[in-house]
Amino acid sequence: MNAHLVAGSADAGAGPGAAHLDPESHALIAGRVVGRSLPAPFYVEQSWFERDVEQIFSTRWLFAAAEAEIPDPGDYVTINFGRRSVIITRDDGNVVRAHHNVCRHRGARLITAQRGSTGTIVCAYHSWTYDMDGRLMFADAQAPGFDKKCFSLRPVAVRTIAGLVFICLADDPPTDIDEVAGIVEPYLAPHHLATAKVAKQTDLLENGNWKLAMENNRECYHCDGHPELLNVFFPTWGYSDADAIPDRLRPVTDRYRAATAEMVDVWQRLGLLYVRIAQLDSRPTGFHIEREAMDLAGESFTLDGTAACTRPLSDDLPDRRLGRLSMHLQPNMWLHITSDHAVLFSVIPVAPDQTLVRTTWLVHADAVEGVDYRLDRLTGVWEITNNQDADLVALAHRGIADPAYRPGPYGPSEFQVEAFVNWYITTLRSNLGIAPPVSSMPEPV
């Protein structure tokens, strides 16, 4: 791994945050063994869950929604984790905004619905009323000299990238989001996600820690448990040309390489970027993006690989066979885009042993359900796969909670799991001012 280059990770000594850690937690962060899974407390203890909410989800850029979820002025969605809640709105000027979901009067929760549309945000307690851009418009019976301008909703940093909405709760969000956007937007932009529409969104509560949900997504070592997905998803994912491909995967590897060669010709003809860029643990906003071939017809996530929607996602890309564009972003999202739809995933921590996995399917804004696509065919493979993953995450969590658990080694195809865990630990070290072991210090760059 190109290790431990998250901003501040190489600072010597312990910062003020480290002083509030108990010795055991400090030792676990400082002494994490590279190439092995995390010790049990990281996954099962309430104190670690609360630390993750404060040090990870409250300091880094999070995937919050698709712009397609708030297509019109007045539309809103809320995102909740730990004690925190954020309202994401589209204001009258068509600008996407984010605010803390807390009234500026006496702190009541403003919106309890997950989504909706409204002209103003009205507190149910004392009717303080806010515009969709967060300005306080009405506060009855206040003292003389009361200045509404001083009591706007507290803003949350928000950034849209090619139709995806990201938020950061930190006072000083990581500035590398601009560089990340500059890299990934040319990959995403041809698919016009900002003008798509939501075909379906599901929330699945997994009985496991949020990190296990992310780790499970970051490898295909377990993909024999996904027979439906493996109709079109090559199980060679995670292996490089330099790795020793298992004998059982050699036939499918040859098929993958042939399909990739064909797709490269297509991507180059269409001017689509496809080369893998992986910076998962070398920056605060870790990410990975690449375009890959798919098996069988190579068009979509269906059992035979043919398109699930007859209307292409982008009018500029009418070709049915485009393979898939995939992107991961630490700490809580991944996505896949094919010629006919996009499927977006976000992970939201609920409790030490519970995680919400939200899946959103996007299609062309003019695609008509029952005419251009059947919803069961569009979503079926990933709904089955999500349920299978939920079972696997629950198994992993139950085993890790067993006193017999000891951290085990990652194999070659699990390099993205190591990258995620490395990013997580390095972020904790940076935020808490904990120096990594000398052997893990980064080389000069």
C-alpha positions, -999 to +999 in steps of 0.1 A: +000+000+000+012+035-006+007+041+030-003+067+055-001+099+034-034+114+047-028+150+057-012+153+091-006+116+095+031+120+098+030+146+126+052+136+154+038+132+190+003+131+202-022+159+197-048+171+221-074+146+210-052+117+220-053+129+256-089+119+259-083+083+247-080+055+272-047+037+269-061+006+253-078+026+225-046+047+220-026+015+217-050-001+192-049+030+169-011+035+172-002-002+168-025-014+141-008-043+122-007-036+084-022-064+063-045-078+091-081-072+100-088-049+129-092-060+165-127-066+177-132-034+197-132-013+165-163-032+154-183-041+185-179-014+212-202+016+216-172+039+223-157+031+190-190+036+172-192+071+187-156+078+179-163+068+142-192+092+140-172+121+154-137+114+139-147+099+105-183+108+095-180+143+110-147+152+095-146+138+060-166+143+028-196+119+027-218+109-002-252+121+008-276+119-022-280+122-059-291+155-074-319+135-090-334+130-055-340+168-053-348+177-089-369+208-082-367+239-060-382+231-026-372+194-027-352+181+003-337+149+017-323+143+052-294+122+062-290+110+098-262+093+116-254+092+153-271+122+169-265+143+137-290+152+110-285+172+079-311+187+055-301+188+018-323+211-002-326+227-036-334+264-032-354+288-054-322+296-073-317+259-081-287+258-058-281+227-038-276+235-001-271+217+032-279+227+067-279+212+102-314+199+109-317+220+141-339+250+148-319+281+158-345+290+185-343+262+211-329+234+191-359+214+180-354+189+151-369+207+120-376+179+095-383+143+105-392+130+071-366+113+049-376+133+018-403+157+005-409+191-010-418+223+007-418+261+001-403+268+035-389+249+065-412+255+095-403+244+130-432+224+145-423+237+180-426+275+178-431+281+140-398+297+133-397+296+095-367+293+072-363+298+035-348+269+015-315+287+015-315+286+053-324+323+060-347+329+090-379+344+075-403+345+105-399+343+143-430+355+162-430+376+193-393+384+197-377+412+217-371+446+201-339+447+181-341+409+173-321+404+141-333+375+120-300+376+100-282+363+130-303+332+132-300+315+099-297+277+099-262+265+104-247+256+070-230+224+062-203+223+035-218+208+003-203+200-030-219+186-062-198+165-086-214+154-118-249+150-102-236+135-069-240+155-036-213+153-010-214+170+024-188+176+051-197+186+087-162+198+096-155+235+101-125+230+078-134+203+053-106+185+035-096+207+006-086+179-017-122+175-028-115+200-055-087+178-069-107+147-065-136+163-084-113+174-112-102+137-116-135+119-114-159+144-130-146+137-166-154+100-160-189+107-146-200+136-167-208+118-200-235+098-181-256+130-172-265+118-137-276+153-127-305+152-152-315+115-145-344+105-124-348+081-095-364+048-105-362+032-070-344+037-037-342+010-010-329+011+026-315-021+040-306-024+077-276-047+080-268-064+113-231-055+114-207-026+119-205+000+091-168-009+085-177-045+078-202-033+052-175-012+035-149-040+038-173-065+023-178-042-007-141-037-012-134-073-023-147-101-045-130-129-026-165-138-013-182-134-047-190-171-050-219-161-026-233-139-054-243-163-083-267-138-098-242-110-098-215-133-112-234-138-144-220-104-155-195-094-128-161-109-134-149-126-102-113-117-111-119-082-096-092-074-071-064-094-089-038-076-109-017-090-137+011-095-112-010-116-089-011-154-090-045-160-104-061-191-088-064-220-112-102-220-109-103-184-122-080-189-152-108-196-178-128-166-166-096-145-166-090-152-202-126-142-210-122-110-189-091-100-208-107-106-242-138-086-232-116-058-219-097-056-251-130-052-270-143-026-246-111-005-248-118+000-285-153+011-277-143+035-249-116+050-270-140+055-300-165+073-277-138+093-259-147+077-225-120+077-198-114+042-185-079+039-169-080+029-132-071+057-108-068+044-072-059+068-044-078+051-017-054+056+013-031+084+000-053+114+006-081+126+030-108+120+004-097+086-007-112+073-040-110+048-068-125+050-103-122+029-134-142+015-163-144-023-167-159-049-190-189-070-180-196-106-188-222-121-212-239-093-232-219-068-212-247-042-212-262-041-177-267-058-143-292-084-154-291-122-154-281-123-191-262-090-192-286-073-216-299-038-209-327-035-184-339-002-198-344+004-235-338+041-230-300+048-226-291+067-195-273+093-216-286+105-250-249+111-259-241+074-254-266+053-273-243+022-274-258-006-253-225-023-245-204+001-224-194-022-196-195-005-162-180+026-147-173+020-110-163+045-083-155+041-046-151+070-022-140+067+015-157+063+039-193+055+027-200+051-010-196+032-042-214+032-076-217+015-109-229+031-142-239+011-172-253+022-206-289+021-193-288+030-156-267+040-126-268+023-092-255+043-062-248+029-027-242+048+005-234+034+040-248+052+071-238+040+106-267+034+129-252+015+159-221-006+166-239-036+151-263-019+127-257-002+093-281+013+068-272+006+032-291+029+008-293+019-028-305+043-055-312+034-091-312+062-117-325+061-153-330+086-180-354+113-170-378+104-198-377+066-193-411+053-184-416+024-160-436-004-177-427+009-211-389+014-212-381-008-182-395-032-156-385-023-121-380-059-110-356-065-139-338-032-134-332-038-097-334-075-092-297-085-094-286-059-069-315-064-045-306-101-043-269-092-040-276-067-012-295-093+008-267-118+003-242-092+015-263-083+045-262-120+055-224-121+051-219-089+071-241-103+099-220-135+099-188-115+101-200-093+129-212-122+150-179-139+146-159-108+154-179-104+186-169-139+197-141-138+223-122-164+201-118-138+173-082-128+164-073-105+134-065-125+103-045-117+071-057-102+039-051-120+007-038-105-026-073-098-040-083-080-007-059-051-014-088-026-013-099-038+021-064-031+033-066+003+017-099+011+034-086+000+068-054+019+063-073+050+053-095+046+084-067+041+109-046+069+093-075+093+095-080+085+132-042+090+138-044+123+120-075+136+137-064+125+172-027+134+168-014+099+172+019+092+155+021+059+136+048+033+145+082+042+131+081+013+107+048+027+092+060+063+087+057+074+051+087+077+029+095+113+019+076+125-012 
